[in-house]
Structures are given as C-alpha cells and as structure tokens.
Amino acid sequence: PRVGPRRAPSVFYPCGWRDDEPVQELLSAARATPEITFYVSGRAKEMGEMPPNVILTGFLSADEYVAYLKASD
C-alpha cells in the first residue's frame, strides 16, 4: 500500500478543566515542543493565550473521542 507523507506528531489530552488537572504543565510542554500538536478536549476555561500548537476540540462525542485517541501518538 502507498504511504502518505508523515504527519506531525500529536498528543490528545482529555481534559475536564478542573482545578486539580495539570493544564498549566500541559501548556508549558506545548510551548517547549512546537513541533507537536496538542489536541485538548472538554469545555475550556479562559486560560489566556494558548500556544499555536494547542487545538481545543470542545466537547467530543464518544466516536470523536475514540478517533482522537487512535490518531494521537
């Protein structure tokens, strides 16, 4: 089978946006690794400016959630 071009590595972080979750640490990791795309689920709180490699997905259906899990590195 023909293989397409290598896509950028990605991380999927299921997030509930609660105070006890390491969101700031995740954002620091994203800033330190701009070559990785970070997909963050859930209904985001206002966190200020996000790094450009962080994509907020919002609430996901069960099928979308599984698709992100399978597609992430």
Z-matrix of the N, CA and C atoms (Angstrom, degrees):
N
C 1 1.459
C 2 1.514 1 111.44
N 3 1.280 2 116.20 1 149.89
C 4 1.467 3 121.89 2 179.11
C 5 1.521 4 109.78 3 -78.58
N 6 1.306 5 115.81 4 133.55
C 7 1.457 6 121.55 5 179.60
C 8 1.517 7 108.86 6 -103.73
N 9 1.337 8 116.56 7 132.17
C 10 1.462 9 121.68 8 179.63
C 11 1.508 10 111.28 9 -77.63
N 12 1.324 11 116.75 10 178.38
C 13 1.467 12 120.46 11 179.31
C 14 1.531 13 110.40 12 -63.89
N 15 1.295 14 115.13 13 150.66
C 16 1.469 15 120.99 14 179.24
C 17 1.520 16 108.98 15 -65.74
N 18 1.303 17 116.00 16 128.01
C 19 1.463 18 119.56 17 176.78
C 20 1.525 19 109.03 18 -86.66
N 21 1.300 20 116.18 19 161.36
C 22 1.460 21 120.79 20 179.13
C 23 1.526 22 109.64 21 -63.85
N 24 1.329 23 118.27 22 144.51
C 25 1.465 24 120.07 23 176.48
C 26 1.531 25 110.00 24 -62.80
N 27 1.325 26 115.00 25 150.12
C 28 1.460 27 118.80 26 -179.06
C 29 1.519 28 111.73 27 -141.75
N 30 1.324 29 113.49 28 155.24
C 31 1.459 30 123.33 29 177.62
C 32 1.516 31 107.01 30 -123.56
N 33 1.325 32 116.13 31 137.22
C 34 1.467 33 120.43 32 173.34
C 35 1.515 34 107.70 33 -112.19
N 36 1.325 35 116.15 34 123.49
C 37 1.469 36 122.12 35 -179.71
C 38 1.518 37 109.19 36 -117.56
N 39 1.349 38 117.59 37 104.47
C 40 1.464 39 119.67 38 174.75
C 41 1.529 40 108.67 39 -71.75
N 42 1.302 41 116.72 40 122.19
C 43 1.458 42 120.11 41 -171.66
C 44 1.524 43 111.11 42 -128.16
N 45 1.307 44 115.56 43 135.21
C 46 1.454 45 121.14 44 174.44
C 47 1.515 46 112.38 45 -97.18
N 48 1.339 47 116.68 46 -5.57
C 49 1.457 48 124.60 47 178.28
C 50 1.527 49 111.54 48 59.20
N 51 1.330 50 115.53 49 38.18
C 52 1.458 51 120.48 50 175.08
C 53 1.530 52 109.34 51 -91.92
N 54 1.306 53 115.64 52 160.39
C 55 1.469 54 120.52 53 -176.37
C 56 1.521 55 113.76 54 -63.93
N 57 1.346 56 117.46 55 -22.37
C 58 1.467 57 119.65 56 -177.83
C 59 1.528 58 113.29 57 -91.26
N 60 1.326 59 118.25 58 6.35
C 61 1.462 60 121.27 59 179.29
C 62 1.535 61 109.92 60 -93.54
N 63 1.331 62 117.17 61 146.28
C 64 1.470 63 120.80 62 -175.48
C 65 1.536 64 113.42 63 -81.72
N 66 1.310 65 116.17 64 55.23
C 67 1.471 66 120.16 65 -176.67
C 68 1.526 67 110.89 66 -66.39
N 69 1.321 68 118.28 67 -42.79
C 70 1.466 69 120.13 68 -179.96
C 71 1.527 70 111.21 69 -62.09
N 72 1.322 71 116.39 70 -37.62
C 73 1.465 72 120.71 71 177.93
C 74 1.531 73 110.40 72 -66.45
N 75 1.327 74 116.35 73 -39.39
C 76 1.467 75 120.55 74 176.87
C 77 1.526 76 110.31 75 -61.90
N 78 1.330 77 117.00 76 -44.46
C 79 1.466 78 120.54 77 179.71
C 80 1.525 79 111.03 78 -65.63
N 81 1.317 80 117.60 79 -36.09
C 82 1.469 81 120.56 80 175.50
C 83 1.526 82 110.65 81 -64.16
N 84 1.322 83 116.31 82 -41.88
C 85 1.470 84 120.21 83 177.76
C 86 1.527 85 110.45 84 -63.40
N 87 1.317 86 116.96 85 -39.94
C 88 1.465 87 120.64 86 178.76
C 89 1.524 88 110.82 87 -63.55
N 90 1.317 89 116.73 88 -42.78
C 91 1.473 90 119.91 89 178.45
C 92 1.527 91 111.56 90 -63.54
N 93 1.327 92 116.47 91 -33.61
C 94 1.470 93 120.89 92 -178.28
C 95 1.523 94 113.00 93 -79.53
N 96 1.338 95 117.79 94 -15.90
C 97 1.469 96 121.40 95 -177.06
C 98 1.530 97 110.39 96 -132.33
N 99 1.324 98 117.13 97 70.73
C 100 1.468 99 120.06 98 -176.05
C 101 1.525 100 114.02 99 -64.53
N 102 1.321 101 117.70 100 -14.43
C 103 1.475 102 120.58 101 179.20
C 104 1.528 103 112.29 102 -79.89
N 105 1.322 104 117.58 103 -7.00
C 106 1.465 105 122.41 104 179.66
C 107 1.519 106 108.80 105 -108.21
N 108 1.330 107 116.82 106 136.00
C 109 1.461 108 121.75 107 174.87
C 110 1.520 109 108.63 108 -93.45
N 111 1.325 110 116.33 109 130.55
C 112 1.461 111 122.98 110 179.56
C 113 1.526 112 108.77 111 -109.27
N 114 1.325 113 116.69 112 116.30
C 115 1.458 114 122.45 113 175.14
C 116 1.523 115 107.08 114 -97.97
N 117 1.329 116 116.72 115 123.37
C 118 1.463 117 121.66 116 -176.78
C 119 1.523 118 108.27 117 -120.31
N 120 1.340 119 115.46 118 122.32
C 121 1.460 120 119.47 119 -177.50
C 122 1.521 121 111.34 120 -91.40
N 123 1.297 122 115.25 121 177.49
C 124 1.458 123 122.08 122 177.11
C 125 1.513 124 112.20 123 93.06
N 126 1.304 125 114.31 124 172.85
C 127 1.462 126 121.13 125 179.28
C 128 1.528 127 108.50 126 -89.26
N 129 1.307 128 115.07 127 104.34
C 130 1.462 129 121.78 128 -172.13
C 131 1.515 130 113.11 129 -68.65
N 132 1.324 131 114.23 130 142.92
C 133 1.461 132 121.15 131 168.81
C 134 1.524 133 107.36 132 -84.02
N 135 1.287 134 116.61 133 164.60
C 136 1.463 135 120.69 134 175.05
C 137 1.523 136 107.94 135 -67.72
N 138 1.322 137 115.80 136 116.87
C 139 1.461 138 121.01 137 -176.68
C 140 1.523 139 111.53 138 -118.40
N 141 1.296 140 117.74 139 7.61
C 142 1.456 141 119.33 140 -174.99
C 143 1.524 142 109.17 141 83.88
N 144 1.294 143 115.73 142 -161.06
C 145 1.468 144 120.41 143 -176.97
C 146 1.528 145 110.85 144 -71.97
N 147 1.314 146 114.94 145 128.60
C 148 1.465 147 121.52 146 178.48
C 149 1.524 148 109.05 147 -89.23
N 150 1.329 149 117.36 148 147.43
C 151 1.461 150 119.36 149 172.36
C 152 1.538 151 109.20 150 -59.93
N 153 1.324 152 118.34 151 150.04
C 154 1.464 153 120.40 152 -176.63
C 155 1.529 154 114.13 153 -64.41
N 156 1.322 155 117.99 154 -18.39
C 157 1.462 156 120.88 155 -179.57
C 158 1.527 157 112.50 156 -94.29
N 159 1.335 158 117.18 157 11.68
C 160 1.464 159 121.93 158 175.04
C 161 1.523 160 107.99 159 -105.70
N 162 1.327 161 115.10 160 123.71
C 163 1.461 162 121.36 161 179.01
C 164 1.517 163 107.95 162 -115.71
N 165 1.333 164 116.16 163 119.83
C 166 1.454 165 121.59 164 178.11
C 167 1.526 166 108.37 165 -86.93
N 168 1.321 167 116.67 166 121.39
C 169 1.466 168 120.53 167 -175.48
C 170 1.515 169 112.88 168 -89.44
N 171 1.334 170 117.60 169 -16.68
C 172 1.454 171 119.61 170 -172.29
C 173 1.518 172 109.94 171 74.00
N 174 1.310 173 115.78 172 -168.40
C 175 1.457 174 120.41 173 179.09
C 176 1.521 175 109.32 174 -68.40
N 177 1.330 176 117.38 175 137.01
C 178 1.465 177 122.21 176 -178.66
C 179 1.521 178 110.78 177 -114.75
N 180 1.312 179 115.85 178 144.26
C 181 1.469 180 120.00 179 171.27
C 182 1.526 181 107.61 180 -69.54
N 183 1.313 182 117.08 181 166.80
C 184 1.460 183 120.97 182 179.25
C 185 1.526 184 111.07 183 -58.16
N 186 1.321 185 117.57 184 -42.53
C 187 1.466 186 121.09 185 -179.83
C 188 1.530 187 111.27 186 -65.60
N 189 1.321 188 117.24 187 -41.81
C 190 1.464 189 120.62 188 178.30
C 191 1.528 190 110.50 189 -64.65
N 192 1.321 191 116.14 190 -41.40
C 193 1.463 192 121.59 191 179.15
C 194 1.522 193 110.72 192 -57.80
N 195 1.321 194 116.45 193 -48.61
C 196 1.469 195 121.50 194 179.57
C 197 1.528 196 110.24 195 -63.24
N 198 1.325 197 117.38 196 -39.80
C 199 1.461 198 120.60 197 179.60
C 200 1.537 199 111.27 198 -62.02
N 201 1.327 200 117.43 199 -42.08
C 202 1.460 201 120.47 200 177.14
C 203 1.523 202 111.09 201 -64.86
N 204 1.328 203 116.81 202 -41.43
C 205 1.470 204 119.77 203 177.70
C 206 1.522 205 111.19 204 -59.69
N 207 1.313 206 116.39 205 -46.14
C 208 1.474 207 120.76 206 -178.01
C 209 1.517 208 112.37 207 -67.79
N 210 1.329 209 117.38 208 -32.37
C 211 1.470 210 120.83 209 -175.13
C 212 1.525 211 112.62 210 -84.83
N 213 1.320 212 117.76 211 -15.54
C 214 1.469 213 119.42 212 -175.72
C 215 1.525 214 110.72 213 -84.06
N 216 1.332 215 114.03 214 159.27
C 217 1.462 216 120.16 215 178.30
C 218 1.504 217 110.87 216 -88.18
